């Protein structure tokens, strides 16, 4: 009788200990994956030949600094421009007609994924794109680099990645990204003799 009572007490204790464990399950992790597709007519040079373009991938906290900055404030002075909202920066090159998917290790306080592209014809380019990062969810983004513009979209859980043919689409001369009203970008921070963005010393880096 005493043995049976001891077994019952042990089982009751185990069940009681299991209840808090079940109720305090950790939240789902925040993940970020980015599929990057480059158009066949990407970033044409003066003779019209396609060429690679450099991208900067920014993880940001809540802020309007990236959206309000001009091209050179981001390309040349991103740390000063973005300030404490800049959590991480990575760089990568996109080849014409290419497609690749990268995994980005999210910072704890990331709320925005922002991308800047150093197009040759930066004056007329849609060089900027950004989307909110949803915490505790799988964030799957698609960045399409066209001739002179980038677009950033969110991929749903059920979307078929093989159905996206943006990498083979040469269209992009009419930017869908950040082209200011009137077609004249804000370049107050640029010097008159400054060269196109493709000549900036951008270095490809892996995750920091």
N, C-alpha and C positions, 0 to 999 in steps of 0.2 A: 504493500500500500504506500509506504514511504517512497519507494523507487518511482512508482507511477506519479506520485505528486511532484517529485523532483523533476521528472521529464516534462510534465505539464507546465511547471513554472519556467523551465528553460525555454520551452517553445513560445510561451507568452512573452518572455523578455526579448527573444529574437524578433518576434513580430513587432513589438513596440519600438525596437531600435531601427527597424526597416522603414517605418513610416516617415520619420524626419528625412531619411536619405532620399525617399521618393519625392517628397514635397520640395526639396531644395536642389533639384536637378539644375546644373549650370545652364545658362542661356546659350543659344546656338552661336557659333563663332561668326564673325564678320569676315567674309571672303570677297576678293576682287579678282576677276579674270577679265582680260582685255584682248579681244580679237582685233588685229590691225590689218586692214586691207589697203594696198596701194594700187591706184589706177595705172593703166598702161601708159597714160599721158601725163604721169605725175611730174610736177615741178619742172616744166620745160626750160631749157637754157635759151640763150638768144637765138640759136638756130632752130629751135623747136624740138630738140631732142629731149626725151624724158630723162630725169636724173633723180637720185635719192633726195629725200628730205629728212631733216633732223626733227625729232619730236622731243619735247620735254613733258614728262608726266609728273604732275604735282598732286600730293595729298595735302589737303587744306582743312583747317578748322572753319567754323562759320565766319564768313567774311564776304564783303563785296569788293575787296581790293583787286582781285584778279579780273573781275568783270569790268572794273572802272579804269584799269591801267592801259596805257598805250603799248604798242609793240616793243619799243626799246626799253621801256620801264620793266617789262617782263624779261626780255632776252638779255639785257645788259645789267639790270639791277634787281633781279628777282628777290633776293634776300631782303634788301632794303624796302622794296615795294610791298612785298607780302608780309613782312614782319613776323610776329609770333604765330600767325596763322599758318605759316609754311612748316609743315610737319615732315615732309620728305620730298626729294626730287630725284628722278631717274631720267636717263636719256637713251634714246634708241634711234637707229636709222631705219627708214622705210624705203625699200627698193621698188621701182616701178613693176607693177604686175604681181607683187608678192602678197603673201598672206601668212600671218603667224599669230599664235595665241600665247600671251604671257600671263603669268600669275604674279600679282602684286601683293606683297605682304602688308596688310593694312596697319597703320598706326592706331593706337587705342582711341584717339579723339578725332579721327578723320571723319569729315562730313561731306567733303567735296572731292571729286576726281576732276582735275583740270588739265587740259592739254594745250600746249602751244607748239605751232609748227613754223620752222624757219624757212618759209618759201623765198625763192629768189625775188619774185615780184610781190614783195610784202605790202607795197602801197595799196594794191587792189585785192589782196588775198583775204580769204576768210580764215585767219590764222589761229583762231581761238575757239575752244569748245569746253563745256563743263557740264557735269551732272552730279546730283546728290548721291552720296553713298548711304545706303540704308543699313543701320547697325543691326547686328545679329541676324544677318541674312546673306545669302549668296548673291553678290552683285556681279552680273555678267554684262559687260559693255562691248559694243562694237564701234570701232573708230574707222571711218572711211576717209582715206586721203585721196582727194581728187586732184585735178590739175593744179588748182590754186585755192583749195578750200578743204577744211576738215569738218566732218560731222561726227557727233558722238551720240549713240543711241543705246537704249537698254534692251537687252535680249531677255525674253520671257523664259520661264523654266521649260516650256514645251516647244519652244522654237527650234527648228531644225537648222543647225549651223551650215549644213551643206547647201541649203537653199539660198544663201547669200552670195551673190555674184558681183559684189561691189568691186572686187579686185580687178575684174576684167572690164569695168566700165570706164572709158576714157573721159566721160563728161566731167565737168567741174570748172569750166571757165567762168561760170557765174557763181561766185561763192555763196554757200548757204550758211557759213559760219559767221564770224565776226567781221562784217563789212559795215562800217559806219554809214549813217545817212548821207546821201549825196555822193557816195563813192569815194570820199576822201577820209582816209583813216586818221586817227589822232596820233600825230607823231611829234608832239611838242618837245619830247626829250631827245629827238634825233638831231645830229649835227648835219649841216648841209652837205658835207662831203662824205657822209657815212655810206658804206657800201651795203648792198642787199644782204639779207640775213644769212644767205647760204655761205657767206664768207666769215661768219662768226666762228670763233674757235670752240665749237661744241664737241665734247668728248663723250663717246658712248660709254655708259656706266651700267653695271648690273645693280641689283637691289642692294641698298645700303643697310 
